Amino acid sequence: MTRSLPMKPLTEEHLAILRRHMVEIVEMHFDLAGDETEGRTLDPELRRALMAVPRHLFVPTTMILACYQDSPVPIGFAKTLSQPFIGALMLDLLGVRPGMRVLEVGTGLGYQAAVMADIGATVFSVEVVEEFAELAEARFNALGYDVNVRVGDGSRGWAEHAPFDAVLVTAAAAKPPQDLVDQLQPGGTMVLPLGGEEVQQLTVIEKTADGETKVHPGMAVRFTQLELAG
């Protein structure tokens, strides 16, 4: 009869190694997806933030090891945290920089907002699931990330704090919600998955100085649908 040896607890050093491996896999995916992303490479400041933010603290405790693999992670309420490559690509396409005002639609447990805040953006995040909003806000407070969170219908944005330099939508929509387009600063960028329930295209929308929009569809992705509050 064989007996399994007790596992040592994960240390911060172990987790840092897993995080570094995750970032290396993300960089490899950027290279492999070059034909679909016009040869984009991972922005150095975004890379630094991905290394710095403890992703394992933004998932259920049962998912600590799984969260550093390059696959989506279930977080409850039939929602997931996007796989690291897709999440990083969305932030890279958004062009997050220090001092930017960013609206995020779909807080989840707060990981993407924390990465943007670590870069130095001012983040306003709207979440339709009240439990998620509360859990995310507790994490931001505990870890020192300055992120503004409210519960509501993300498709309506957050008009009181508009206009925004960038808008990140972490759920799929058939077309860009007009309120989000209206709240985007001229010269700003929105990134969202556009399409139906099965497959969407990761899309960049640029708002020109005269208020017109230019749509740039990208690689195929699969997200849950943008949920509207009742």
C-alpha positions, 0 to 999 in steps of 0.5 A, spaced: 500 500 500 502 506 497 502 512 501 502 519 499 507 524 502 504 531 505 504 537 500 508 543 503 504 549 503 505 554 497 509 560 499 510 567 496 516 564 492 512 558 489 507 563 487 512 568 484 515 562 480 508 560 477 506 568 476 513 568 472 511 562 468 504 565 466 507 571 463 512 567 459 506 563 456 503 569 455 509 572 451 509 566 447 502 566 445 503 573 443 508 571 438 504 565 436 498 569 435 502 575 431 498 574 424 492 575 428 494 581 432 498 585 427 505 582 430 503 585 437 508 584 443 507 584 450 507 592 453 513 592 458 509 596 463 503 591 462 508 585 463 511 588 469 504 589 472 502 582 470 508 580 474 506 584 480 499 583 481 497 576 485 492 573 481 491 568 486 488 573 490 482 574 485 480 567 484 476 562 489 481 559 494 480 552 490 483 555 484 489 558 486 494 553 482 489 553 476 489 561 476 496 561 473 495 556 467 493 559 461 485 557 461 479 561 464 478 560 471 471 559 474 469 564 479 462 563 480 455 565 478 457 562 471 462 567 470 470 566 469 476 570 469 479 570 462 485 566 460 491 570 462 493 571 454 486 574 452 486 578 458 493 581 457 491 582 450 485 586 451 489 590 456 495 591 451 490 593 445 487 598 450 493 601 451 493 602 459 497 608 461 499 611 468 493 617 469 488 614 464 481 614 466 478 607 464 471 604 465 471 597 466 464 593 465 464 587 468 469 587 475 468 580 477 473 579 483 477 584 480 483 582 477 483 586 471 482 592 474 487 591 479 492 590 473 490 597 470 491 600 477 498 597 478 500 600 471 497 607 474 490 608 471 484 611 475 479 605 474 472 605 475 469 598 474 461 596 474 459 589 476 452 587 475 453 581 480 452 584 487 456 579 491 462 580 486 462 587 487 463 586 494 468 581 494 472 585 489 472 591 493 474 588 499 480 585 495 482 592 493 482 595 500 486 589 503 491 590 497 491 597 496 489 598 489 485 604 488 479 602 484 472 605 484 466 600 484 459 600 483 453 595 482 449 596 476 448 595 469 455 595 465 452 597 459 450 604 461 457 605 464 458 610 469 456 617 467 457 621 473 465 620 472 465 620 464 468 621 459 473 616 459 480 615 456 478 607 455 473 602 456 474 595 457 468 590 456 469 583 459 463 580 456 460 579 449 455 584 446 452 584 439 454 591 438 457 596 442 452 599 447 451 606 445 452 609 452 459 606 453 460 609 446 457 616 448 462 616 455 468 615 451 473 621 450 474 623 443 481 620 441 479 614 446 479 606 445 474 601 447 476 594 447 470 588 447 468 582 444 463 583 439 458 577 436 453 572 438 453 567 444 458 562 441 463 566 438 465 573 438 471 577 435 475 581 440 474 588 437 477 595 438 473 601 437 476 608 436 473 614 437 475 620 433 476 627 434 469 629 431 466 623 435 465 618 429 467 611 431 472 606 427 471 599 428 477 594 428 475 586 429 480 582 431 481 574 433 476 570 435 474 569 442 468 566 446 465 570 452 459 570 456 454 575 454 453 582 457 448 581 463 443 587 463 440 589 470 433 588 471 
